[in-house]
Amino acid sequence: MKRHLIGAPAVLAILAFVVPAAGDTITITAEGTVASNGLSSGPLAGVLVGSSAVVEFCIDLETVTVLAPGQLWEYQVINDSFTFSADGGSIEGITGKHSILSMNNYGCDGVWWEPGDDIGWGYIYAMKFQDYGSTIFPSPDLAECTGSWGASSFDFVQWDISEELMLTLGTFTVSPPMAVSRVSWAGVKASFP
């Protein structure tokens, strides 16, 4: 006679809920094309106009600062996760302190990397994607705003490096939280009919 672990699904569901996840981060990706490049120095000076461009970085969900409840949240960017790649140049990792604002019904929905601190090489990164109809985000909590949106989803788009390397948005993506479970499956055996 075989033993069946009848309650296994319920036990596993409880464990998945109770055991905290490690690495609660959201990945932000912006893909598009290089519209112009006036940079004369640094690793992106040779980026070719018309080439595909991708910027990707992660934010730590635990660094959130609620600036306006339900409307405006600020997250810290994980510098080592930042990458920019296009034909003719790329960068990996940035310097300085950077944050991204997530807006929901705060005059608009969207995200805004507030330009300010140098990311390295004398570059200033700017990214502002806004939907004035406030229809794309259900919340300023980026963990609840996963999905992909094309440029037509936004009424205003600013995406550039030092206002010299201008980018045209194709797709903006907020990926689901990456979580690594601390539950070990070693020794767990179950049989189902």
ZAFI-369120 format. One record per atom (N, C-alpha, C): x, y, z; residue number from 1; atom name. Coordinates in pm, whole numbers, plus 50000, padded with zeros to 5 digits. Atoms other than C-alpha are relative to their C-alpha. Last residue first. Layout:
residues N
(r (X Y Z) NUM CA);
...
//
This chain:
residues 193
(r (50063 50107 50078) 193 N);
(r (49744 50908 49276) 193 CA);
(r (49996 50032 49853) 193 C);
(r (50138 49965 50028) 192 N);
(r (49995 51152 49419) 192 CA);
(r (49940 49894 49913) 192 C);
(r (50055 50075 50112) 191 N);
(r (50320 51066 49582) 191 CA);
(r (49854 50037 49986) 191 C);
(r (50145 50009 49999) 190 N);
(r (50522 51301 49795) 190 CA);
(r (49958 49915 49880) 190 C);
(r (50051 50102 50091) 189 N);
(r (50880 51319 49894) 189 CA);
(r (49850 49996 50010) 189 C);
(r (50145 49995 50010) 188 N);
(r (51055 51616 50048) 188 CA);
(r (49955 49901 49895) 188 C);
(r (50066 50093 49909) 187 N);
(r (51410 51516 50139) 187 CA);
(r (49849 50005 49996) 187 C);
(r (49927 50124 49973) 186 N);
(r (51573 51815 49979) 186 CA);
(r (49923 49916 50102) 186 C);
(r (50083 50112 50039) 185 N);
(r (51310 52070 49872) 185 CA);
(r (50070 49867 50027) 185 C);
(r (49922 50103 50065) 184 N);
(r (51475 52350 50061) 184 CA);
(r (49910 49881 49971) 184 C);
(r (50046 50135 49970) 183 N);
(r (51257 52649 50134) 183 CA);
(r (50088 49902 49924) 183 C);
(r (49904 50060 49907) 182 N);
(r (51454 52974 50123) 182 CA);
(r (49958 49858 50039) 182 C);
(r (50057 50062 49882) 181 N);
(r (51267 53084 49815) 181 CA);
(r (50109 49940 50086) 181 C);
(r (49939 50132 49990) 180 N);
(r (51445 53313 49577) 180 CA);
(r (49949 49941 50130) 180 C);
(r (49991 50050 49864) 179 N);
(r (51233 53609 49485) 179 CA);
(r (50057 49860 49997) 179 C);
(r (49918 50121 50000) 178 N);
(r (51255 53821 49177) 178 CA);
(r (50013 49958 50144) 178 C);
(r (49893 50012 49901) 177 N);
(r (50967 54063 49184) 177 CA);
(r (50075 49869 49985) 177 C);
(r (50044 50041 49865) 176 N);
(r (50772 54074 48860) 176 CA);
(r (50117 49990 50096) 176 C);
(r (50005 50146 49981) 175 N);
(r (50924 54264 48567) 175 CA);
(r (49957 49966 50142) 175 C);
(r (49977 50020 49858) 174 N);
(r (50839 54628 48496) 174 CA);
(r (49981 49850 50023) 174 C);
(r (50044 50121 49930) 173 N);
(r (50875 54679 48122) 173 CA);
(r (50037 50007 50148) 173 C);
(r (49963 49985 49860) 172 N);
(r (50893 54988 47899) 172 CA);
(r (49942 49882 50075) 172 C);
(r (50075 50072 49897) 171 N);
(r (50884 54925 47524) 171 CA);
(r (50059 50028 50137) 171 C);
(r (50078 50104 50067) 170 N);
(r (50987 55122 47215) 170 CA);
(r (49910 49932 50101) 170 C);
(r (50053 50116 49929) 169 N);
(r (51113 55448 47361) 169 CA);
(r (49925 49907 49906) 169 C);
(r (50142 50010 50032) 168 N);
(r (51321 55682 47145) 168 CA);
(r (49948 49871 50062) 168 C);
(r (50055 50133 50025) 167 N);
(r (51659 55766 47299) 167 CA);
(r (49851 50008 49972) 167 C);
(r (50146 50000 49992) 166 N);
(r (51862 56087 47294) 166 CA);
(r (49946 49865 49954) 166 C);
(r (50034 50128 50060) 165 N);
(r (52233 56076 47371) 165 CA);
(r (49849 49983 50020) 165 C);
(r (49916 50011 50119) 164 N);
(r (52313 56442 47431) 164 CA);
(r (49973 49870 49924) 164 C);
(r (50069 49926 50105) 163 N);
(r (52060 56545 47695) 163 CA);
(r (50081 50004 49870) 163 C);
(r (49940 49866 50006) 162 N);
(r (52315 56409 47944) 162 CA);
(r (49937 50089 49892) 162 C);
(r (49880 49992 49918) 161 N);
(r (52186 56057 47878) 161 CA);
(r (50064 50134 49970) 161 C);
(r (49873 49955 50057) 160 N);
(r (51833 56044 47748) 160 CA);
(r (50115 49985 50100) 160 C);
(r (49907 50110 49974) 159 N);
(r (51475 55930 47789) 159 CA);
(r (50131 50038 49934) 159 C);
(r (49866 49942 50005) 158 N);
(r (51191 56181 47811) 158 CA);
(r (50096 49888 50039) 158 C);
(r (49882 50087 49988) 157 N);
(r (50847 56049 47726) 157 CA);
(r (50125 50085 49990) 157 C);
(r (49874 49927 49997) 156 N);
(r (50513 56226 47777) 156 CA);
(r (50113 49900 50020) 156 C);
(r (50024 49870 50062) 155 N);
(r (50165 56098 47691) 155 CA);
(r (50128 50084 49994) 155 C);
(r (49957 49883 49924) 154 N);
(r (50261 55738 47760) 154 CA);
(r (49974 50127 49921) 154 C);
(r (50067 50002 49870) 153 N);
(r (50088 55420 47646) 153 CA);
(r (50028 50126 50081) 153 C);
(r (50131 49936 50014) 152 N);
(r (50191 55498 47285) 152 CA);
(r (49919 49999 50130) 152 C);
(r (49988 49855 49992) 151 N);
(r (50553 55421 47379) 151 CA);
(r (49865 50070 49993) 151 C);
(r (49937 49937 50114) 150 N);
(r (50466 55057 47440) 150 CA);
(r (50001 50151 50017) 150 C);
(r (50078 49895 50064) 149 N);
(r (50387 54916 47781) 149 CA);
(r (50081 50056 49884) 149 C);
(r (49927 49928 50104) 148 N);
(r (50503 54595 47945) 148 CA);
(r (49908 50099 49932) 148 C);
(r (50053 50008 50135) 147 N);
(r (50383 54442 48269) 147 CA);
(r (50090 50075 49904) 147 C);
(r (49919 50072 50097) 146 N);
(r (50426 54450 48643) 146 CA);
(r (49930 49991 49866) 146 C);
(r (50007 49933 50131) 145 N);
(r (50257 54725 48839) 145 CA);
(r (50082 49927 49894) 145 C);
(r (50135 50018 50051) 144 N);
(r (50173 54553 49168) 144 CA);
(r (49984 50054 49858) 144 C);
(r (50025 50145 49996) 143 N);
(r (50538 54504 49271) 143 CA);
(r (49860 49968 49947) 143 C);
(r (49956 50061 50126) 142 N);
(r (50587 54864 49152) 142 CA);
(r (49985 49847 49999) 142 C);
(r (49922 50118 49961) 141 N);
(r (50377 54989 49444) 141 CA);
(r (50040 49926 49873) 141 C);
(r (49860 49962 50012) 140 N);
(r (50260 55329 49312) 140 CA);
(r (50094 49887 50041) 140 C);
(r (49944 49964 49871) 139 N);
(r (49923 55161 49251) 139 CA);
(r (50141 50055 49978) 139 C);
(r (50105 50008 49900) 138 N);
(r (49692 55043 48972) 138 CA);
(r (50044 50056 50135) 138 C);
(r (49958 50058 49873) 137 N);
(r (49937 55172 48709) 137 CA);
(r (49882 49995 50098) 137 C);
(r (49912 50116 50016) 136 N);
(r (49845 55224 48342) 136 CA);
(r (50040 49932 50131) 136 C);
(r (50066 50128 50024) 135 N);
(r (49532 55440 48352) 135 CA);
(r (50093 49880 50002) 135 C);
(r (49988 50082 49878) 134 N);
(r (49637 55774 48497) 134 CA);
(r (49930 49866 49987) 134 C);
(r (50132 50056 49975) 133 N);
(r (49512 55969 48191) 133 CA);
(r (49995 49912 50124) 133 C);
(r (50083 49898 49935) 132 N);
(r (49829 56179 48208) 132 CA);
(r (49858 49952 50025) 132 C);
(r (50134 50019 50058) 131 N);
(r (50044 55872 48135) 131 CA);
(r (49907 50096 50073) 131 C);
(r (50120 49960 49929) 130 N);
(r (50407 55962 48209) 130 CA);
(r (49875 49979 49916) 130 C);
(r (50108 50056 50082) 129 N);
(r (50746 55812 48121) 129 CA);
(r (49871 50027 50075) 129 C);
(r (50131 49956 49950) 128 N);
(r (51043 56009 48255) 128 CA);
(r (49896 49950 49901) 128 C);
(r (50105 50088 50051) 127 N);
(r (51398 55877 48226) 127 CA);
(r (49869 50046 50063) 127 C);
(r (50137 49951 49978) 126 N);
(r (51709 56088 48269) 126 CA);
(r (49901 49904 49935) 126 C);
(r (50106 50082 50060) 125 N);
(r (52071 55976 48311) 125 CA);
(r (49864 50059 50034) 125 C);
(r (50122 49986 49920) 124 N);
(r (52347 56232 48374) 124 CA);
(r (49890 49922 49927) 124 C);
(r (50134 50018 50059) 123 N);
(r (52687 56136 48235) 123 CA);
(r (49891 50022 50105) 123 C);
(r (50058 49869 50023) 122 N);
(r (53023 56276 48353) 122 CA);
(r (49860 49995 49942) 122 C);
(r (49954 49950 50130) 121 N);
(r (53186 55935 48307) 121 CA);
(r (49948 50140 49969) 121 C);
(r (49863 50036 50037) 120 N);
(r (52983 55807 48603) 120 CA);
(r (50030 50056 49863) 120 C);
(r (49999 50147 49991) 119 N);
(r (52613 55810 48701) 119 CA);
(r (50140 49945 49971) 119 C);
(r (49920 50062 50105) 118 N);
(r (52642 56184 48781) 118 CA);
(r (49996 49848 50019) 118 C);
(r (49863 50046 49978) 117 N);
(r (52376 56289 49028) 117 CA);
(r (50058 49936 49875) 117 C);
(r (49930 49924 49897) 116 N);
(r (52072 56482 48915) 116 CA);
(r (50143 49955 50010) 116 C);
(r (49860 49974 50034) 115 N);
(r (51814 56345 48681) 115 CA);
(r (50063 50085 50109) 115 C);
(r (49971 49859 49991) 114 N);
(r (51500 56218 48854) 114 CA);
(r (50147 50025 49968) 114 C);
(r (49864 50002 49945) 113 N);
(r (51427 55874 48725) 113 CA);
(r (50040 50145 50002) 113 C);
(r (49911 49886 50024) 112 N);
(r (51055 55917 48676) 112 CA);
(r (50130 49974 50072) 112 C);
(r (49875 50007 49926) 111 N);
(r (50791 55649 48647) 111 CA);
(r (50087 50118 49960) 111 C);
(r (49873 50018 50071) 110 N);
(r (50431 55654 48540) 110 CA);
(r (50118 49991 50093) 110 C);
(r (49940 50127 49961) 109 N);
(r (50074 55748 48624) 109 CA);
(r (50135 49994 49929) 109 C);
(r (49977 50096 50108) 108 N);
(r (49968 56111 48606) 108 CA);
(r (50039 49866 50062) 108 C);
(r (49997 49917 50119) 107 N);
(r (49876 56413 48819) 107 CA);
(r (50019 49915 49875) 107 C);
(r (49928 49886 49942) 106 N);
(r (49967 56189 49109) 106 CA);
(r (50018 50103 49888) 106 C);
(r (50096 49891 49979) 105 N);
(r (49705 55932 49007) 105 CA);
(r (50064 50118 50073) 105 C);
(r (50133 50051 50028) 104 N);
(r (49972 55662 49050) 104 CA);
(r (49900 50110 50035) 104 C);
(r (50116 49914 49980) 103 N);
(r (50337 55766 49036) 103 CA);
(r (49871 49929 49961) 103 C);
(r (50113 50070 50060) 102 N);
(r (50655 55564 49086) 102 CA);
(r (49874 50079 50035) 102 C);
(r (50132 49971 49943) 101 N);
(r (50966 55771 49149) 101 CA);
(r (49896 49921 49924) 101 C);
(r (50106 49991 50100) 100 N);
(r (51308 55627 49073) 100 CA);
(r (49869 50025 50074) 100 C);
(r (50130 50057 49965) 99 N);
(r (51616 55677 49284) 99 CA);
(r (49905 50018 49883) 99 C);
(r (50106 49979 50097) 98 N);
(r (51985 55737 49241) 98 CA);
(r (49871 49935 50046) 98 C);
(r (50124 50047 49937) 97 N);
(r (52285 55778 49468) 97 CA);
(r (49885 50036 49908) 97 C);
(r (50093 49900 49947) 96 N);
(r (52619 55805 49293) 96 CA);
(r (49880 49936 50065) 96 C);
(r (49959 49943 49871) 95 N);
(r (52805 55559 49072) 95 CA);
(r (49895 50101 50044) 95 C);
(r (49994 49855 49995) 94 N);
(r (52691 55330 48790) 94 CA);
(r (50045 50044 50138) 94 C);
(r (49979 49943 49867) 93 N);
(r (52721 54967 48691) 93 CA);
(r (50014 50151 49992) 93 C);
(r (50052 50092 49898) 92 N);
(r (52766 54830 48342) 92 CA);
(r (50035 50057 50135) 92 C);
(r (49951 49979 49863) 91 N);
(r (52810 55062 48047) 91 CA);
(r (49934 49897 50090) 91 C);
(r (50080 50054 49891) 90 N);
(r (52780 55005 47673) 90 CA);
(r (50061 50042 50133) 90 C);
(r (49966 49965 49862) 89 N);
(r (52900 55136 47341) 89 CA);
(r (49908 49938 50102) 89 C);
(r (49897 49898 49988) 88 N);
(r (52903 55112 46961) 88 CA);
(r (50034 50041 50141) 88 C);
(r (49887 50018 50091) 87 N);
(r (52579 54925 46903) 87 CA);
(r (50097 50117 50017) 87 C);
(r (50040 49962 50136) 86 N);
(r (52365 54975 47212) 86 CA);
(r (50121 49975 49913) 86 C);
(r (49930 50061 50114) 85 N);
(r (52382 54862 47573) 85 CA);
(r (49935 50046 49870) 85 C);
(r (50044 49935 50123) 84 N);
(r (52308 55033 47903) 84 CA);
(r (50076 49932 49888) 84 C);
(r (49929 50025 50126) 83 N);
(r (52331 54840 48228) 83 CA);
(r (49936 50082 49889) 83 C);
(r (50027 49912 50114) 82 N);
(r (52241 54923 48588) 82 CA);
(r (50085 49961 49879) 82 C);
(r (50091 50067 50094) 81 N);
(r (52248 54628 48833) 81 CA);
(r (49979 50081 49871) 81 C);
(r (49929 50108 50071) 80 N);
(r (52556 54745 49025) 80 CA);
(r (49914 49932 49895) 80 C);
(r (49902 49951 50097) 79 N);
(r (52381 55071 49112) 79 CA);
(r (50067 49891 49918) 79 C);
(r (49883 50082 49967) 78 N);
(r (52076 54915 49280) 78 CA);
(r (50105 50028 49893) 78 C);
(r (49947 50082 50109) 77 N);
(r (51827 55200 49234) 77 CA);
(r (50121 49923 50051) 77 C);
(r (49857 49984 50029) 76 N);
(r (51650 55330 49544) 76 CA);
(r (50041 49903 49889) 76 C);
(r (49919 50120 49981) 75 N);
(r (51270 55348 49534) 75 CA);
(r (50146 50030 49968) 75 C);
(r (49863 49989 50050) 74 N);
(r (51039 55648 49576) 74 CA);
(r (50078 49874 50037) 74 C);
(r (49902 50077 49924) 73 N);
(r (50661 55626 49609) 73 CA);
(r (50136 50017 49934) 73 C);
(r (49861 49973 50038) 72 N);
(r (50393 55870 49496) 72 CA);
(r (50096 49928 50094) 72 C);
(r (49978 49921 50121) 71 N);
(r (50016 55812 49485) 71 CA);
(r (50146 50011 49956) 71 C);
(r (50084 50043 50111) 70 N);
(r (49873 55566 49737) 70 CA);
(r (50026 50072 49869) 70 C);
(r (50063 50131 49992) 69 N);
(r (50030 55754 50028) 69 CA);
(r (49906 49972 49882) 69 C);
(r (50143 49967 49995) 68 N);
(r (50230 56058 49911) 68 CA);
(r (49926 49866 49998) 68 C);
(r (50002 49853 50000) 67 N);
(r (50608 56041 49966) 67 CA);
(r (49857 50054 50005) 67 C);
(r (50131 49955 50041) 66 N);
(r (50621 55674 50066) 66 CA);
(r (49997 50152 50014) 66 C);
(r (50038 49886 49918) 65 N);
(r (50988 55580 50077) 65 CA);
(r (49866 50048 49946) 65 C);
(r (50107 49907 50037) 64 N);
(r (51066 55237 49939) 64 CA);
(r (49981 50109 50105) 64 C);
(r (49950 49864 49984) 63 N);
(r (51403 55079 50012) 63 CA);
(r (49893 50105 49972) 63 C);
(r (49994 49965 49858) 62 N);
(r (51262 54730 50080) 62 CA);
(r (50049 50143 50023) 62 C);
(r (50133 49968 49949) 61 N);
(r (51151 54688 49720) 61 CA);
(r (50001 50044 50146) 61 C);
(r (50022 50082 49882) 60 N);
(r (51512 54708 49601) 60 CA);
(r (49867 50042 50061) 60 C);
(r (50026 49924 49879) 59 N);
(r (51526 54848 49251) 59 CA);
(r (49973 49901 50113) 59 C);
(r (50088 50054 49897) 58 N);
(r (51685 54680 48955) 58 CA);
(r (49981 50102 50111) 58 C);
(r (49950 49985 49863) 57 N);
(r (51832 54815 48633) 57 CA);
(r (49897 49942 50096) 57 C);
(r (50061 50089 49902) 56 N);
(r (51802 54775 48258) 56 CA);
(r (50063 50024 50135) 56 C);
(r (49958 49963 49865) 55 N);
(r (51862 55014 47972) 55 CA);
(r (49926 49907 50094) 55 C);
(r (50069 50060 49886) 54 N);
(r (51840 54873 47619) 54 CA);
(r (50064 50054 50128) 54 C);
(r (49944 49967 49869) 53 N);
(r (51926 55043 47292) 53 CA);
(r (49916 49936 50109) 53 C);
(r (50087 50038 49888) 52 N);
(r (51873 54933 46932) 52 CA);
(r (50073 50031 50131) 52 C);
(r (49982 50133 49942) 51 N);
(r (52085 55122 46680) 51 CA);
(r (49900 49976 50113) 51 C);
(r (50084 50101 50065) 50 N);
(r (51954 55412 46476) 50 CA);
(r (50014 49862 50059) 50 C);
(r (50137 49953 50019) 49 N);
(r (52236 55648 46577) 49 CA);
(r (49924 49893 49921) 49 C);
(r (50047 49970 50134) 48 N);
(r (52549 55451 46668) 48 CA);
(r (49852 50041 49997) 48 C);
(r (50129 50065 50023) 47 N);
(r (52698 55467 47016) 47 CA);
(r (49941 50049 49868) 47 C);
(r (50006 50067 50130) 46 N);
(r (53060 55583 46986) 46 CA);
(r (49869 49930 49969) 46 C);
(r (49975 49903 50107) 45 N);
(r (53052 55842 47265) 45 CA);
(r (49986 49937 49861) 45 C);
(r (50116 49994 50090) 44 N);
(r (52892 55588 47499) 44 CA);
(r (50018 50098 49885) 44 C);
(r (50027 50127 50069) 43 N);
(r (53208 55473 47681) 43 CA);
(r (49882 50004 49903) 43 C);
(r (50054 50109 49920) 42 N);
(r (53319 55825 47768) 42 CA);
(r (49962 49880 49916) 42 C);
(r (49904 50073 49918) 41 N);
(r (53363 56133 47553) 41 CA);
(r (49929 49890 50079) 41 C);
(r (49868 49997 50060) 40 N);
(r (53201 56330 47272) 40 CA);
(r (50105 49927 50082) 40 C);
(r (49897 50022 49899) 39 N);
(r (52834 56261 47343) 39 CA);
(r (50137 49996 49932) 39 C);
(r (49904 49890 50001) 38 N);
(r (52617 56414 47070) 38 CA);
(r (50108 49985 50105) 38 C);
(r (49893 50014 49902) 37 N);
(r (52421 56100 46995) 37 CA);
(r (50101 50112 49982) 37 C);
(r (49884 49916 50030) 36 N);
(r (52085 56104 46824) 36 CA);
(r (50106 49978 50107) 36 C);
(r (50047 49897 50092) 35 N);
(r (51767 55895 46801) 35 CA);
(r (50114 50093 49958) 35 C);
(r (49922 49879 49981) 34 N);
(r (51912 55577 46956) 34 CA);
(r (49957 50101 49894) 34 C);
(r (49895 49973 50099) 33 N);
(r (51643 55312 46952) 33 CA);
(r (50069 50132 50033) 33 C);
(r (50036 49907 50107) 32 N);
(r (51414 55151 47207) 32 CA);
(r (50113 50015 49901) 32 C);
(r (49941 50037 50129) 31 N);
(r (51405 54927 47509) 31 CA);
(r (49954 50099 49894) 31 C);
(r (50047 49909 50105) 30 N);
(r (51346 55030 47870) 30 CA);
(r (50075 49963 49873) 30 C);
(r (49934 50006 50131) 29 N);
(r (51376 54762 48137) 29 CA);
(r (49934 50099 49905) 29 C);
(r (50057 49900 50090) 28 N);
(r (51299 54786 48510) 28 CA);
(r (50081 49993 49870) 28 C);
(r (49914 49961 50112) 27 N);
(r (51373 54481 48722) 27 CA);
(r (49922 50093 49909) 27 C);
(r (50075 49983 50124) 26 N);
(r (51199 54461 49058) 26 CA);
(r (50101 50039 49894) 26 C);
(r (49965 49892 50090) 25 N);
(r (51383 54329 49360) 25 CA);
(r (49907 50000 49880) 25 C);
(r (50120 49934 50049) 24 N);
(r (51293 54120 49662) 24 CA);
(r (50038 50123 49917) 24 C);
(r (49978 49931 50126) 23 N);
(r (51614 53918 49686) 23 CA);
(r (49876 50065 49942) 23 C);
(r (49873 49930 50004) 22 N);
(r (51523 53662 49945) 22 CA);
(r (50010 50071 49867) 22 C);
(r (49921 50012 50122) 21 N);
(r (51165 53560 50003) 21 CA);
(r (50129 50077 50015) 21 C);
(r (49973 49877 50075) 20 N);
(r (51023 53520 50349) 20 CA);
(r (50086 49973 49878) 20 C);
(r (49856 49985 50012) 19 N);
(r (50890 53178 50452) 19 CA);
(r (50029 50124 49917) 19 C);
(r (49937 49963 49874) 18 N);
(r (50528 53212 50561) 18 CA);
(r (50148 50027 49985) 18 C);
(r (50051 49873 49950) 17 N);
(r (50354 53219 50222) 17 CA);
(r (50077 50048 50122) 17 C);
(r (49967 49896 50098) 16 N);
(r (50561 52952 50048) 16 CA);
(r (49955 50136 50049) 16 C);
(r (49857 49973 49994) 15 N);
(r (50543 52738 50360) 15 CA);
(r (50040 50112 49905) 15 C);
(r (49976 49928 49875) 14 N);
(r (50163 52770 50372) 14 CA);
(r (50148 50035 50013) 14 C);
(r (50054 49865 50018) 13 N);
(r (50134 52673 50005) 13 CA);
(r (50024 50085 50125) 13 C);
(r (49907 49927 50086) 12 N);
(r (50365 52376 50060) 12 CA);
(r (49952 50143 49978) 12 C);
(r (49879 49975 49922) 11 N);
(r (50155 52256 50353) 11 CA);
(r (50099 50082 49918) 11 C);
(r (50033 49899 49900) 10 N);
(r (49831 52292 50153) 10 CA);
(r (50123 50037 50082) 10 C);
(r (50020 49870 50063) 9 N);
(r (49973 52109 49851) 9 CA);
(r (49971 50111 50100) 9 C);
(r (49878 49937 50053) 8 N);
(r (50117 51834 50070) 8 CA);
(r (49975 50134 49932) 8 C);
(r (49996 49858 49966) 7 N);
(r (49797 51762 50267) 7 CA);
(r (50119 50074 49941) 7 C);
(r (50122 49932 50041) 6 N);
(r (49730 51429 50097) 6 CA);
(r (50007 50150 50026) 6 C);
(r (49989 49878 49921) 5 N);
(r (50081 51292 50121) 5 CA);
(r (49886 50092 49956) 5 C);
(r (50019 49877 50075) 4 N);
(r (49992 50952 49992) 4 CA);
(r (50011 50118 50094) 4 C);
(r (50043 49889 49917) 3 N);
(r (50124 50634 50138) 3 CA);
(r (49991 50124 49912) 3 C);
(r (49924 49875 50009) 2 N);
(r (50133 50343 49902) 2 CA);
(r (49944 50101 50098) 2 C);
(r (50083 49883 50000) 1 N);
(r (50000 50000 50000) 1 CA);
(r (50089 50125 50000) 1 C);
//
